[in-house]
């Protein structure tokens, strides 16, 4: 019986399709694991970039001052997500284009995707920089931070915003490399980002004069320096590997409107989706900052940072699955693309569920590492990790299915359904409960979990329906 959305021709070709390079010599399962291992290590390093900031912030003050600093750093992490909105959209478009081109053995187009993506990523970061420099004060005021936290947040964000152009360029180059099947080079670049960030942030906060004593500004400076170092690393590594298929070329770096439009056609819907998600999440943060519990915002972001340990393997496997999906579709095999997604799906659900159990067992110790000796944050963040553990299988489903649909170019489909669920739960339900004073920080997380459950059901149905396989890039 023919599968929905899979043509007979594609089904017949599935077993015969062979990818180029080393991937063509591997089984499907080894392809997924090989492509996932480096993104997993890269995700771990990216996790430590953000974790380093929180660990340093949690140890540079005590009492009420520490509450203000952690609230400010938590809000700063949310602003860091804003910086990545357009960058991530460009990266998705670049990865979809390069993976399709690689699967079709069109290396000239793949190199154009690399070059045009570099410029588009930097421009996206410049746009974020301008918006944040102009709107930081208004954003902080709207969020309702305390006066102490607002001062620290503004210091941090105004410096962090300068990371936008360089991190944007780096994200898109990394996305192109992953689309071509190279996941090792982005990992090595992230090693540099992480090491420089840790060293510089620690020096600028705890180091001797004239280097140390810069507080949250020192943390932001360390982060910016790390991203600059990472971009230089990945650009040089691509340039010196003359034997690799994906290389810098004058033709690829020259302005090419058609290639940019193809990247934009895939990436723009995701930019709209992620921007909408950011706005929706900002309402949730406003609800949290308005709760009566002192330190609620800081506790929320401590739990978010810890939760990120669970979706590190999820996003790594999703990156591998998205690259394989694009390459197999480019090679004309929808059947193999589906198999890659489903194997990745099962693997991710299993891994994230196991990590979720670890949250329940070790939540007190984990929170203690983020905010040593703070019973306030332990009491607030502990129940959040329990909610997090329960929702892991649903979160895993969302990560894999949404990422692979985007990798196939079906970003509009993802945007429409994801928006519908988020607007209902994260605005409608939260507004109703908070407006009547019926919600706590744990209650907010339960509502967010309900959104993940709903989206997992919706995207499971869309996956099996199969229309996403017919998206054009």
N, C-alpha and C positions, 0 to 999 in steps of 0.2 A: 504493500500500500504506500502510495506517495505521501511524503511528509508535507504538511501545509507550508506553502511559501518556497518549496524546493522543487525546481524543475527536474524533469526526467533526465535531461542532458547532464545537469550538474550532478545528479545522484549517480549517474553512470560513470562520470569522470572522477568522482571522489577518490576511489581507490587508486587511480592511476596518477593523480596529481602529485608532483614532487616539487618541493620548494628548492630554491637555489642555495648554494653554499653548504655549510656544515649542517644546517637544519634539515636539508634534504636527505641526510644520511641517518636521521634519528626517527624513532617512533613518535607518535603524537604526544605521548605522556612525557617523554624525554624532552621534546620541544618545549612544552609548557614549563617543566621544571628548570631547564637550562635558561630560558628567557626570564624566568621569575627570580632566580637566585640573586642576580646582581641588583635588580630593582628592590628586592627585599633588603639587601644590605644597604642600598641607597636610602630606602625608606627609614631604616634604623638610624642612619646617620642624620637624615633630615629631622627625625624625632629628637635626636640629641641636640640639634641646633636650637629648637624651641625649648627643650627640657633644660638645657644649660642656662638659658635666660631665667627660667623660673627658679632653678636651684640657687642661682646666685642671688636673685631678688629675695628669696625666702630667708636668706642668711645675712642680708645687709641691714636689717632693721629688726626691731622687736615691738611687741604690743600694738598700739593703735597705728604707729607708723608702718609696721609690717602689713597690717590690714590694708592701708592705703596703697602701699607699693604693690602688693599682690593684686588688688583690684585694678590698678593702673596697668600692670603687666598683662593681666587677663584681657583687658580691653585692647591693649596693644596687639595681642595675638589675633584678636578679631579683626583689627585694622590690617594686620599682615595678610589676612585672607582677602581683604578688599584689594590689596596690591596685586594679588594673584588672579583676580577675576578675568581681566582681559588677557593676561599672560597665559592662563590656562586654556582660554578659548583658542588663542593662536596655536598653542602647543597641540591641542586636539586636532585642529585642521591640518597642521603640519604632519602629525603622526598618521592620520588617515591617508593623506596624499602620498607620503613617502612609502608607507606599507603597501598600498595598492601598486605604486610604481615599481617597488621591489619585487612584488609577486608577479608582475607582468614583465619583469626583466628590462624595464625602461629606466636605466641608471641616469640618463641625462635629466629626466624629469625629477628623479629623486634628489639629485644635486641642486636643482633649481628650488625644490621645496626646502632644502637645508638653508640655502642662501637667503631666499625671500623670508623664511621664518625668522632668521636672525634679526633682520631689520624690523619686521612686524612685532616681534617680541620686545625689542628695545623701545619701539614707539608706544606699545601698550604700557610699558613701565613708566615712560615719560608722562603719559596721560594720568596714571595713578598718582605720580609725584605732584603734578600740578593741582589735581583735585584735592589731595590731602593737605598741601600747603595752604590752599585757600579755604578749606572747609573744616579743618581739625577742631577749631574752637566751637563751631556750631554743632558738630557731631558730638563732642563731649558734653555740651550743654543739653542737647536733646536726650542723651543717654541717662542723664541724671546722676552722674558720679558725685561723690562727696567733694568738698572743696579741696581737701588734701589729695585725694586720688586724682582729681582733675589736673592739678599742677604737675604731678608726676607723669600722668598720661600724655600731656601736651609735650613735655620735654622729650619723652621717648618717641612719640610718633613723628615729630618734625624731623628727627634724624633718621629714623627707620625708613621714612618715605624715600630717601635717596637711594635705597637699595633697589627700587623699582626697575629702572632701566637695565641694570646689570643682571638682576635675577630673571627679568623677562627674557633677555637674550639667551641666558643660560638654559632656562626651561625649554625654549623652543629648539635649541640645538640638541639638548638631551632627548626631546621627543622625536626628532628626526632620526637620531641614532637608534632609538628603540624601534622605530618603525622599520628600519633597515635590518633589525635583528641584532644590533650591537647594544647590549645592556651593561657591559663591563665598563666602558669609557665613562658614561654618566656616573657610575658608582665611584670611580676613582676621583672624578671632579668633586663629588660630594665629600669624599674623605678630606680633601683640601679645605672645602668650606667649613667643615666641622672642626678640624684642628685649629684653623685660624680663628674661628669664632670663639672657641673655648679659651684659647690662649690670650687673645686680645681683650675679650670681655673680662676675664679674671684680672688681667693686668690693669685695665682701666678702672676697675672697681676697687680691688684689694691691693693693688701694687703700690710701690713707694712713690713719693713725689718726684717729679712732677706728673707722673703717669696716672697714679691711682686717685681714688676719692671722687670719681665723676658720677657715681650713682647710676640711675637708670639711663642717663645719657651715655655712660661708658658701655653699658650693655648694648645699646643701639649701635654705637660706633663699632663695637666688635662684630656685630651681625653684618653691618654694611661691608666692613673689611673682608669678612669671610666670603660674601657673595662675589665681590670683585675678584678675589683670588681664585674662586671656582670658575668664573667665566674665562679668565685668562688661561687657566689650565685646560679646559675643554676645547677652546679655540685652537690652542697650540697642539693638543693631541690629535685633533682632526687633521691639522695641517701637516704633521710630520709622518702620518701613516699613509705613505704613497701606495701601498698595496691594497688598501681598503677600497671598497666600491663607492662609499659615500665620502666625497672630498670637497674641499673648497675649490671653486673655479670662478674665473672672472665672469663667465656667462651666468653662473648661478647667482652671483652677488649683484649683478646689474639689475636695475628695476625691471620687473616683468609683470605687467598688469594681469595677464591671464592667470598666471600661477597664484598671484596674491588673491585674485577673485575666487579661485578654487579653494584656497585655504580659508578665505572668509566665508564662503558658502557653508562650509561645515562648522567653522568656529563661531560665527556670529550668533546662531541660535543658542549655542552653549553660553556665550557671553551674556545674552539676555537671561538665560536660565540661572546662571550663577549669580548675576547681579540681582535678580529677583530673590534668589535664595539668601543672598547677603542682606537685602532689605528685610526679608521675612525674619531672618535670625536676629536682626537688629531690634525688631519689635520684641522678640523673646528676651533679649538682653535687657531691654527697657523694663519689661515685666519683672525680671529677676532683680535689677537694681532698685526697683520700687518695693521689694519685699521688706518686711520689718526686720528680718534676720540680718544682723551686722555681719559683714564678710561674705554674704551670699554670692556676690559676683566672683570674688576670688576663689571660693569653694567650687563654684561651677567650672571655672577654668582649670582648677587642679584636676577635677574629675575628667574634663575634656582631654587634658594632656595625658592622663593615665589611660583613658579609653583609647587613645591613639595607638597604644601598644597592641591592641587587638586588631585594628584594621591595617597595621603595617603589612602582615602577610597577605591580607585581602587585596590591598591596592597593588602589591607587587605581582600577585598572580593575575589580577585584572589587567595590568599593563602588558603582561605576556600574552594573555588571551586576546586582548585588543589587537596587538601586533599580528598574532597568528590569524585572527579573523580577517583583518585587512589583507594580509598576504594570500590567504586561501581564496578570498573573494576575488582578488586581483588575478589569481591563477585560474579562476572559473569554477571553483568547487565550493558550493554552498554546504554540501554535506560535511566536508571536513571542517568548515568554519563552525558548524553547529556542534560537532564532536568536541572541538577545542573548547568551546564555551561550556559545555556540560561537564566535561572532566574538571575544568577549572572551578566551576560552580560547586561541585561536590567537595573538592579539596578545600576550598575556602570556608565553606560552612563548617566542616570538621575542625579546621585549625582555629577559627575564631571562637567557636564554642568552647574549645579547651582553654583558650586564653581567658575567656569570660569566667570560667570556673575559678581560675587563678585570682581574678578580681575579688570574688566573694571570700575566698580563703585568706588572702593576704591584704585585704583592703586597709587595715589599720597600719600595717608596716609601710605600705606604699604611700599613703597620705603623709605619714610621719617623715618620709624622705623629702617630700615637697615643702612641708611647713613644719619643721622640727619643733616639738613641744607645744604646738597649737591645738588645744582641745576644741576650740571654736571651729576650726576648719575640719578637724576629724569628725566631729558630730554632724556637720553639714554635708560633707562630701561622701561619708561612708555609705548611706542609703543610695546615693546616686550610682555607685559602682554595682550595687545589687541589681538595680534597674537595667544598667548597661549590660550585665551578664545575661539577663533574661532575653534581651533583644538581639543578641549577637547573631543567631541564625538568620534573622530577617535583615539585619544590616548587611551581612555577607551576601545575601541574595541581591540586594539593591546595588552593592558595589560591583559585582560581577556583571549582572545583566545590563545595568545602565552604562557601564564603561565599555562593554563590548558592542552595545548598540551605537554608542558614540564612535567607537573605532571603525564601525561599518559605515559611518556617515549619517546615521539616523538621529541626528541631534535634535531636530524639530519634534520628533515623536517623543523623545525622552523629556524635552522641555515641557510639552503640553501636559503630560500625565503627572510629572513630578510637581509642577506648579499647582495643579488642582488639589492634590493631597496636602501640600504644605500650606497653602492658603487656608484650607478648611481647618486643619489642626493647629498650626503654629500662629495663625492670626485669629481665626474665628473662635475656636475653642478656648485658646488662651485669653482672648479678650473677655469672653463671657465669664470665665472663672475668676480672672483677676479683677474685673470690674465690680464683681460682687464680693470680693475678699475671700474667695473659696479655695485659694491655691497656696501651696508652699513650694519651696525649691524642689523637693522630691516630686511634688505634683506636676511641676513643669516638665521634669524629665519623663514622667509617665506619659504625658501628652505627646512628647517628642517620640517616645517609643511606639505609641499608637500610630503615628505617622509612618514610621519605618515598617510596621506590620502591614499597613494598607498598601504602601508602595511596593513591598515585596510581592504581594498578591497580584497587583496590577501588572508589574513587569514580568512576572512569571507567565501570566496569560499572554502578554504581548510577545514574549520569546517564543512560545509554542505556536502562536498564530503565524509567525514567520515573515510578516511584511517588512520588518527591519532589514532583512537580507537584500531587499531590492533598492536600497538607498543609493543615490548617485553622488559621486565625489568629483 
